[in-house]
Amino acid sequence: MNITSDNIVTVSAAIVGALGAIGGVIVANRLTYARSNRERLWDLRRQAYGVILSELAAVEHICDSVDEYVNERSYEEYFNTKSRDRLEAEKAKRMDVVRTRYSNDYLILSEEFIKAYDKFTADASSDPYNDTPPEEHEKFSKGLRENRPRLMALARNEITAKKDLRWPLTWSRWLFSS
């Protein structure tokens, strides 16, 4: 077998080309895999945030309706109406959806969102043994109105945070992480 310098160069070029192609495939695969997982996680979070925040907005509208009725008349008069039963049932149903979605999606929600939601539940809770119905309503409404905007801001902030324009600087983290 006659080995010439032309054969060595040709074989070397073929090996380097093959290694370059394999390296390119590995890099592309890692970048696509990492992006795909992040996008799937964000889609799950987006759905959870959407349900939680839309239901909380509906509950806030219910609280607005109660406040409007109470301001026009009195809480005692509202307490004895059929509207109260209907609105309280609707509020309970919607809060059940919020609590269920929160528990089901707890593992994918951001730490900041979880802390803000926990603050909301603490601020909105009342003592059923010592608080009167008007006090319970006032605590719940106040907690909801103070914390829902924060929850909304956190969810929106995560949307904009996903648009990371520095990806060329951080590609090695995704490429070489396990």
QUIKA-V583989 format. One record per helix or strand of 3 or more residues. SS is the DSSP state (2 for helix, 1 for strand). FROM is the first residue (numbers start at 1). LEN is the number of residues. Records with the same first field share a line. If there is no record, write none. Layout:
SS = FROM-LEN, FROM-LEN
This chain:
2 = 5-68, 75-5, 82-23, 106-3, 111-14, 133-29, 167-10
